Amino acid sequence: MKQGYEQLYKQVMSLDLNARAELARDLLESLETLSEAENERLWLEVAQRRQTEALQNPSIMIPAEEVFKKLNSDLR
């Protein structure tokens, strides 16, 4: 995959500015139109990664009470 990515990246970077901008727009738009299954899969990946991080380093966890307290004070 890495080799294919690098090759594709080189090809894209050889395009003129307008073509790269159009491609970037199309790519960003494709991310906004994910299917429900793709969206669910991506959220699951995020949740699993965060769970792994939390289990490996519990000190990064913030109690919900603290989070809500901060949110409330920031909104005032």
Biopython code that builds the backbone (N, CA, C, O; Angstrom):
import numpy as np
from Bio.PDB.StructureBuilder import StructureBuilder

atoms = [
    (1, "MET", "N", (0.830, -1.191, 0.000)),
    (1, "MET", "CA", (0.000, 0.000, 0.000)),
    (1, "MET", "C", (0.868, 1.245, 0.000)),
    (1, "MET", "O", (0.613, 2.181, -0.758)),
    (2, "LYS", "N", (1.882, 1.264, 0.835)),
    (2, "LYS", "CA", (2.740, 2.450, 0.942)),
    (2, "LYS", "C", (3.349, 2.802, -0.411)),
    (2, "LYS", "O", (3.379, 3.972, -0.794)),
    (3, "GLN", "N", (3.836, 1.794, -1.136)),
    (3, "GLN", "CA", (4.455, 2.045, -2.435)),
    (3, "GLN", "C", (3.422, 2.597, -3.416)),
    (3, "GLN", "O", (3.712, 3.536, -4.158)),
    (4, "GLY", "N", (2.229, 2.025, -3.423)),
    (4, "GLY", "CA", (1.164, 2.505, -4.298)),
    (4, "GLY", "C", (0.772, 3.935, -3.963)),
    (4, "GLY", "O", (0.509, 4.742, -4.855)),
    (5, "TYR", "N", (0.735, 4.243, -2.665)),
    (5, "TYR", "CA", (0.404, 5.598, -2.222)),
    (5, "TYR", "C", (1.459, 6.578, -2.715)),
    (5, "TYR", "O", (1.129, 7.628, -3.266)),
    (6, "GLU", "N", (2.707, 6.240, -2.519)),
    (6, "GLU", "CA", (3.789, 7.139, -2.929)),
    (6, "GLU", "C", (3.757, 7.383, -4.438)),
    (6, "GLU", "O", (3.968, 8.506, -4.896)),
    (7, "GLN", "N", (3.497, 6.341, -5.191)),
    (7, "GLN", "CA", (3.429, 6.476, -6.638)),
    (7, "GLN", "C", (2.251, 7.374, -7.028)),
    (7, "GLN", "O", (2.388, 8.248, -7.884)),
    (8, "LEU", "N", (1.108, 7.158, -6.402)),
    (8, "LEU", "CA", (-0.067, 7.977, -6.676)),
    (8, "LEU", "C", (0.181, 9.429, -6.280)),
    (8, "LEU", "O", (-0.197, 10.353, -7.000)),
    (9, "TYR", "N", (0.824, 9.620, -5.122)),
    (9, "TYR", "CA", (1.131, 10.971, -4.642)),
    (9, "TYR", "C", (2.004, 11.711, -5.653)),
    (9, "TYR", "O", (1.751, 12.877, -5.955)),
    (10, "LYS", "N", (3.017, 11.048, -6.171)),
    (10, "LYS", "CA", (3.892, 11.674, -7.170)),
    (10, "LYS", "C", (3.114, 12.062, -8.415)),
    (10, "LYS", "O", (3.329, 13.132, -8.983)),
    (11, "GLN", "N", (2.202, 11.181, -8.840)),
    (11, "GLN", "CA", (1.394, 11.488, -10.023)),
    (11, "GLN", "C", (0.493, 12.700, -9.769)),
    (11, "GLN", "O", (0.377, 13.591, -10.611)),
    (12, "VAL", "N", (-0.129, 12.716, -8.615)),
    (12, "VAL", "CA", (-1.021, 13.831, -8.290)),
    (12, "VAL", "C", (-0.243, 15.134, -8.200)),
    (12, "VAL", "O", (-0.698, 16.166, -8.693)),
    (13, "MET", "N", (0.916, 15.094, -7.580)),
    (13, "MET", "CA", (1.702, 16.313, -7.416)),
    (13, "MET", "C", (2.255, 16.824, -8.748)),
    (13, "MET", "O", (2.658, 17.983, -8.844)),
    (14, "SER", "N", (2.276, 15.980, -9.762)),
    (14, "SER", "CA", (2.749, 16.425, -11.073)),
    (14, "SER", "C", (1.649, 17.139, -11.859)),
    (14, "SER", "O", (1.920, 17.733, -12.902)),
    (15, "LEU", "N", (0.408, 17.083, -11.363)),
    (15, "LEU", "CA", (-0.697, 17.779, -12.015)),
    (15, "LEU", "C", (-0.563, 19.285, -11.802)),
    (15, "LEU", "O", (0.077, 19.737, -10.853)),
    (16, "ASP", "N", (-1.181, 20.052, -12.703)),
    (16, "ASP", "CA", (-1.150, 21.505, -12.507)),
    (16, "ASP", "C", (-2.051, 21.879, -11.329)),
    (16, "ASP", "O", (-2.845, 21.066, -10.856)),
    (17, "LEU", "N", (-1.916, 23.098, -10.876)),
    (17, "LEU", "CA", (-2.613, 23.560, -9.678)),
    (17, "LEU", "C", (-4.128, 23.390, -9.780)),
    (17, "LEU", "O", (-4.758, 22.931, -8.827)),
    (18, "ASN", "N", (-4.713, 23.745, -10.903)),
    (18, "ASN", "CA", (-6.169, 23.631, -11.056)),
    (18, "ASN", "C", (-6.632, 22.185, -10.986)),
    (18, "ASN", "O", (-7.660, 21.894, -10.375)),
    (19, "ALA", "N", (-5.892, 21.284, -11.600)),
    (19, "ALA", "CA", (-6.264, 19.869, -11.564)),
    (19, "ALA", "C", (-6.152, 19.316, -10.142)),
    (19, "ALA", "O", (-7.000, 18.536, -9.708)),
    (20, "ARG", "N", (-5.108, 19.718, -9.421)),
    (20, "ARG", "CA", (-4.954, 19.265, -8.031)),
    (20, "ARG", "C", (-6.076, 19.810, -7.164)),
    (20, "ARG", "O", (-6.601, 19.101, -6.305)),
    (21, "ALA", "N", (-6.445, 21.064, -7.384)),
    (21, "ALA", "CA", (-7.526, 21.670, -6.600)),
    (21, "ALA", "C", (-8.847, 20.947, -6.871)),
    (21, "ALA", "O", (-9.608, 20.674, -5.943)),
    (22, "GLU", "N", (-9.115, 20.640, -8.126)),
    (22, "GLU", "CA", (-10.340, 19.930, -8.477)),
    (22, "GLU", "C", (-10.350, 18.533, -7.844)),
    (22, "GLU", "O", (-11.374, 18.086, -7.327)),
    (23, "LEU", "N", (-9.211, 17.859, -7.892)),
    (23, "LEU", "CA", (-9.104, 16.534, -7.284)),
    (23, "LEU", "C", (-9.310, 16.623, -5.777)),
    (23, "LEU", "O", (-10.007, 15.792, -5.195)),
    (24, "ALA", "N", (-8.713, 17.619, -5.148)),
    (24, "ALA", "CA", (-8.870, 17.794, -3.700)),
    (24, "ALA", "C", (-10.331, 18.024, -3.344)),
    (24, "ALA", "O", (-10.831, 17.459, -2.370)),
    (25, "ARG", "N", (-11.018, 18.849, -4.125)),
    (25, "ARG", "CA", (-12.449, 19.096, -3.900)),
    (25, "ARG", "C", (-13.240, 17.794, -4.007)),
    (25, "ARG", "O", (-14.087, 17.497, -3.164)),
    (26, "ASP", "N", (-12.953, 17.028, -5.048)),
    (26, "ASP", "CA", (-13.661, 15.765, -5.254)),
    (26, "ASP", "C", (-13.392, 14.783, -4.117)),
    (26, "ASP", "O", (-14.301, 14.089, -3.662)),
    (27, "LEU", "N", (-12.149, 14.726, -3.664)),
    (27, "LEU", "CA", (-11.813, 13.819, -2.561)),
    (27, "LEU", "C", (-12.519, 14.230, -1.283)),
    (27, "LEU", "O", (-13.068, 13.387, -0.574)),
    (28, "LEU", "N", (-12.506, 15.531, -0.984)),
    (28, "LEU", "CA", (-13.194, 16.002, 0.220)),
    (28, "LEU", "C", (-14.696, 15.741, 0.136)),
    (28, "LEU", "O", (-15.317, 15.345, 1.123)),
    (29, "GLU", "N", (-15.270, 15.959, -1.025)),
    (29, "GLU", "CA", (-16.688, 15.695, -1.210)),
    (29, "GLU", "C", (-16.995, 14.211, -1.003)),
    (29, "GLU", "O", (-18.037, 13.862, -0.450)),
    (30, "SER", "N", (-16.094, 13.348, -1.444)),
    (30, "SER", "CA", (-16.328, 11.910, -1.286)),
    (30, "SER", "C", (-16.341, 11.510, 0.186)),
    (30, "SER", "O", (-16.976, 10.521, 0.555)),
    (31, "LEU", "N", (-15.642, 12.274, 1.031)),
    (31, "LEU", "CA", (-15.656, 11.984, 2.460)),
    (31, "LEU", "C", (-16.958, 12.420, 3.110)),
    (31, "LEU", "O", (-17.356, 11.880, 4.142)),
    (32, "GLU", "N", (-17.616, 13.392, 2.506)),
    (32, "GLU", "CA", (-18.872, 13.883, 3.050)),
    (32, "GLU", "C", (-20.049, 12.995, 2.672)),
    (32, "GLU", "O", (-21.129, 13.111, 3.250)),
    (33, "THR", "N", (-19.847, 12.127, 1.724)),
    (33, "THR", "CA", (-20.944, 11.283, 1.256)),
    (33, "THR", "C", (-20.676, 9.810, 1.559)),
    (33, "THR", "O", (-20.940, 8.935, 0.733)),
    (34, "LEU", "N", (-20.154, 9.554, 2.744)),
    (34, "LEU", "CA", (-19.904, 8.180, 3.146)),
    (34, "LEU", "C", (-21.220, 7.439, 3.342)),
    (34, "LEU", "O", (-22.222, 8.018, 3.763)),
    (35, "SER", "N", (-21.197, 6.170, 3.032)),
    (35, "SER", "CA", (-22.382, 5.362, 3.304)),
    (35, "SER", "C", (-22.513, 5.181, 4.814)),
    (35, "SER", "O", (-21.561, 5.408, 5.560)),
    (36, "GLU", "N", (-23.678, 4.779, 5.249)),
    (36, "GLU", "CA", (-23.899, 4.558, 6.671)),
    (36, "GLU", "C", (-22.948, 3.485, 7.207)),
    (36, "GLU", "O", (-22.440, 3.598, 8.323)),
    (37, "ALA", "N", (-22.714, 2.452, 6.410)),
    (37, "ALA", "CA", (-21.807, 1.375, 6.826)),
    (37, "ALA", "C", (-20.371, 1.881, 6.949)),
    (37, "ALA", "O", (-19.669, 1.531, 7.898)),
    (38, "GLU", "N", (-19.927, 2.710, 5.987)),
    (38, "GLU", "CA", (-18.570, 3.271, 6.057)),
    (38, "GLU", "C", (-18.430, 4.182, 7.266)),
    (38, "GLU", "O", (-17.430, 4.135, 7.983)),
    (39, "ASN", "N", (-19.442, 5.012, 7.483)),
    (39, "ASN", "CA", (-19.423, 5.927, 8.608)),
    (39, "ASN", "C", (-19.347, 5.164, 9.932)),
    (39, "ASN", "O", (-18.574, 5.521, 10.821)),
    (40, "GLU", "N", (-20.144, 4.128, 10.049)),
    (40, "GLU", "CA", (-20.151, 3.307, 11.267)),
    (40, "GLU", "C", (-18.795, 2.626, 11.472)),
    (40, "GLU", "O", (-18.279, 2.579, 12.589)),
    (41, "ARG", "N", (-18.222, 2.096, 10.383)),
    (41, "ARG", "CA", (-16.920, 1.439, 10.473)),
    (41, "ARG", "C", (-15.842, 2.416, 10.941)),
    (41, "ARG", "O", (-15.015, 2.068, 11.784)),
    (42, "LEU", "N", (-15.847, 3.629, 10.401)),
    (42, "LEU", "CA", (-14.849, 4.628, 10.778)),
    (42, "LEU", "C", (-15.001, 5.045, 12.238)),
    (42, "LEU", "O", (-14.005, 5.191, 12.946)),
    (43, "TRP", "N", (-16.244, 5.238, 12.696)),
    (43, "TRP", "CA", (-16.465, 5.588, 14.098)),
    (43, "TRP", "C", (-16.028, 4.449, 15.018)),
    (43, "TRP", "O", (-15.493, 4.695, 16.099)),
    (44, "LEU", "N", (-16.251, 3.225, 14.600)),
    (44, "LEU", "CA", (-15.823, 2.076, 15.395)),
    (44, "LEU", "C", (-14.297, 2.052, 15.516)),
    (44, "LEU", "O", (-13.760, 1.772, 16.588)),
    (45, "GLU", "N", (-13.602, 2.348, 14.414)),
    (45, "GLU", "CA", (-12.138, 2.410, 14.454)),
    (45, "GLU", "C", (-11.662, 3.469, 15.439)),
    (45, "GLU", "O", (-10.724, 3.234, 16.200)),
    (46, "VAL", "N", (-12.302, 4.628, 15.427)),
    (46, "VAL", "CA", (-11.937, 5.704, 16.354)),
    (46, "VAL", "C", (-12.177, 5.260, 17.794)),
    (46, "VAL", "O", (-11.324, 5.451, 18.660)),
    (47, "ALA", "N", (-13.336, 4.671, 18.040)),
    (47, "ALA", "CA", (-13.668, 4.224, 19.396)),
    (47, "ALA", "C", (-12.681, 3.166, 19.887)),
    (47, "ALA", "O", (-12.251, 3.206, 21.040)),
    (48, "GLN", "N", (-12.324, 2.228, 19.024)),
    (48, "GLN", "CA", (-11.368, 1.185, 19.412)),
    (48, "GLN", "C", (-9.996, 1.775, 19.688)),
    (48, "GLN", "O", (-9.329, 1.381, 20.644)),
    (49, "ARG", "N", (-9.570, 2.724, 18.848)),
    (49, "ARG", "CA", (-8.265, 3.358, 19.060)),
    (49, "ARG", "C", (-8.244, 4.116, 20.389)),
    (49, "ARG", "O", (-7.272, 4.041, 21.140)),
    (50, "ARG", "N", (-9.326, 4.844, 20.669)),
    (50, "ARG", "CA", (-9.394, 5.603, 21.921)),
    (50, "ARG", "C", (-9.426, 4.676, 23.127)),
    (50, "ARG", "O", (-8.817, 4.968, 24.157)),
    (51, "GLN", "N", (-10.135, 3.561, 23.002)),
    (51, "GLN", "CA", (-10.178, 2.607, 24.101)),
    (51, "GLN", "C", (-8.786, 2.040, 24.367)),
    (51, "GLN", "O", (-8.363, 1.933, 25.518)),
    (52, "THR", "N", (-8.084, 1.681, 23.307)),
    (52, "THR", "CA", (-6.723, 1.157, 23.456)),
    (52, "THR", "C", (-5.817, 2.187, 24.116)),
    (52, "THR", "O", (-5.047, 1.853, 25.016)),
    (53, "GLU", "N", (-5.907, 3.441, 23.670)),
    (53, "GLU", "CA", (-5.094, 4.507, 24.266)),
    (53, "GLU", "C", (-5.408, 4.671, 25.747)),
    (53, "GLU", "O", (-4.500, 4.831, 26.563)),
    (54, "ALA", "N", (-6.692, 4.631, 26.095)),
    (54, "ALA", "CA", (-7.099, 4.805, 27.486)),
    (54, "ALA", "C", (-6.623, 3.651, 28.355)),
    (54, "ALA", "O", (-6.197, 3.858, 29.491)),
    (55, "LEU", "N", (-6.696, 2.435, 27.823)),
    (55, "LEU", "CA", (-6.247, 1.275, 28.593)),
    (55, "LEU", "C", (-4.730, 1.281, 28.775)),
    (55, "LEU", "O", (-4.223, 0.855, 29.813)),
    (56, "GLN", "N", (-4.016, 1.762, 27.772)),
    (56, "GLN", "CA", (-2.559, 1.807, 27.859)),
    (56, "GLN", "C", (-2.064, 2.955, 28.735)),
    (56, "GLN", "O", (-0.986, 2.872, 29.324)),
    (57, "ASN", "N", (-2.854, 4.025, 28.818)),
    (57, "ASN", "CA", (-2.440, 5.192, 29.578)),
    (57, "ASN", "C", (-3.653, 5.792, 30.288)),
    (57, "ASN", "O", (-4.206, 6.793, 29.833)),
    (58, "PRO", "N", (-4.070, 5.181, 31.408)),
    (58, "PRO", "CA", (-5.273, 5.650, 32.112)),
    (58, "PRO", "C", (-5.185, 7.103, 32.581)),
    (58, "PRO", "O", (-6.212, 7.723, 32.855)),
    (59, "SER", "N", (-3.990, 7.646, 32.676)),
    (59, "SER", "CA", (-3.852, 9.025, 33.159)),
    (59, "SER", "C", (-4.448, 10.048, 32.190)),
    (59, "SER", "O", (-4.664, 11.198, 32.571)),
    (60, "ILE", "N", (-4.716, 9.645, 30.945)),
    (60, "ILE", "CA", (-5.296, 10.588, 29.990)),
    (60, "ILE", "C", (-6.801, 10.725, 30.162)),
    (60, "ILE", "O", (-7.426, 11.606, 29.573)),
    (61, "MET", "N", (-7.377, 9.842, 30.980)),
    (61, "MET", "CA", (-8.827, 9.868, 31.182)),
    (61, "MET", "C", (-9.203, 11.043, 32.085)),
    (61, "MET", "O", (-8.509, 11.345, 33.056)),
    (62, "ILE", "N", (-10.312, 11.696, 31.748)),
    (62, "ILE", "CA", (-10.841, 12.804, 32.535)),
    (62, "ILE", "C", (-12.244, 12.410, 32.963)),
    (62, "ILE", "O", (-13.070, 12.053, 32.123)),
    (63, "PRO", "N", (-12.525, 12.471, 34.259)),
    (63, "PRO", "CA", (-13.873, 12.114, 34.723)),
    (63, "PRO", "C", (-14.929, 13.002, 34.066)),
    (63, "PRO", "O", (-14.705, 14.190, 33.838)),
    (64, "ALA", "N", (-16.076, 12.407, 33.767)),
    (64, "ALA", "CA", (-17.152, 13.132, 33.094)),
    (64, "ALA", "C", (-17.563, 14.379, 33.862)),
    (64, "ALA", "O", (-17.867, 15.406, 33.255)),
    (65, "GLU", "N", (-17.578, 14.304, 35.195)),
    (65, "GLU", "CA", (-17.963, 15.463, 36.006)),
    (65, "GLU", "C", (-17.063, 16.654, 35.715)),
    (65, "GLU", "O", (-17.537, 17.786, 35.620)),
    (66, "GLU", "N", (-15.767, 16.403, 35.573)),
    (66, "GLU", "CA", (-14.826, 17.490, 35.270)),
    (66, "GLU", "C", (-15.079, 18.068, 33.884)),
    (66, "GLU", "O", (-15.030, 19.282, 33.686)),
    (67, "VAL", "N", (-15.346, 17.193, 32.935)),
    (67, "VAL", "CA", (-15.611, 17.647, 31.563)),
    (67, "VAL", "C", (-16.835, 18.547, 31.539)),
    (67, "VAL", "O", (-16.795, 19.631, 30.959)),
    (68, "PHE", "N", (-17.926, 18.109, 32.164)),
    (68, "PHE", "CA", (-19.162, 18.899, 32.166)),
    (68, "PHE", "C", (-18.994, 20.195, 32.948)),
    (68, "PHE", "O", (-19.550, 21.225, 32.566)),
    (69, "LYS", "N", (-18.244, 20.153, 34.025)),
    (69, "LYS", "CA", (-17.992, 21.363, 34.805)),
    (69, "LYS", "C", (-17.253, 22.402, 33.959)),
    (69, "LYS", "O", (-17.596, 23.584, 33.967)),
    (70, "LYS", "N", (-16.228, 21.937, 33.227)),
    (70, "LYS", "CA", (-15.469, 22.840, 32.368)),
    (70, "LYS", "C", (-16.345, 23.393, 31.251)),
    (70, "LYS", "O", (-16.299, 24.586, 30.950)),
    (71, "LEU", "N", (-17.142, 22.523, 30.640)),
    (71, "LEU", "CA", (-18.039, 22.975, 29.580)),
    (71, "LEU", "C", (-19.001, 24.045, 30.080)),
    (71, "LEU", "O", (-19.214, 25.062, 29.420)),
    (72, "ASN", "N", (-19.577, 23.804, 31.249)),
    (72, "ASN", "CA", (-20.500, 24.774, 31.816)),
    (72, "ASN", "C", (-19.825, 26.106, 32.099)),
    (72, "ASN", "O", (-20.410, 27.161, 31.852)),
    (73, "SER", "N", (-18.598, 26.071, 32.614)),
    (73, "SER", "CA", (-17.906, 27.327, 32.914)),
    (73, "SER", "C", (-17.486, 28.035, 31.637)),
    (73, "SER", "O", (-17.461, 29.265, 31.599)),
    (74, "ASP", "N", (-17.158, 27.291, 30.594)),
    (74, "ASP", "CA", (-16.769, 27.898, 29.305)),
    (74, "ASP", "C", (-17.967, 28.552, 28.614)),
    (74, "ASP", "O", (-17.803, 29.514, 27.864)),
    (75, "LEU", "N", (-19.160, 28.034, 28.862)),
    (75, "LEU", "CA", (-20.354, 28.566, 28.214)),
    (75, "LEU", "C", (-20.874, 29.836, 28.895)),
    (75, "LEU", "O", (-21.714, 30.541, 28.335)),
    (76, "ARG", "N", (-20.391, 30.121, 30.068)),
    (76, "ARG", "CA", (-20.866, 31.308, 30.806)),
    (76, "ARG", "C", (-20.075, 32.529, 30.490)),
    (76, "ARG", "O", (-20.352, 33.601, 31.028)),
]
sb = StructureBuilder()
sb.init_structure("model")
sb.init_model(0)
sb.init_chain("A")
sb.init_seg("    ")
for serial, (resi, resn, name, xyz) in enumerate(atoms, 1):
    if name == "N":
        sb.init_residue(resn, " ", resi, " ")
    sb.init_atom(name, np.array(xyz, "f"), 0.0, 1.0, " ", f" {name:<3s}", serial, name[0])
structure = sb.get_structure()
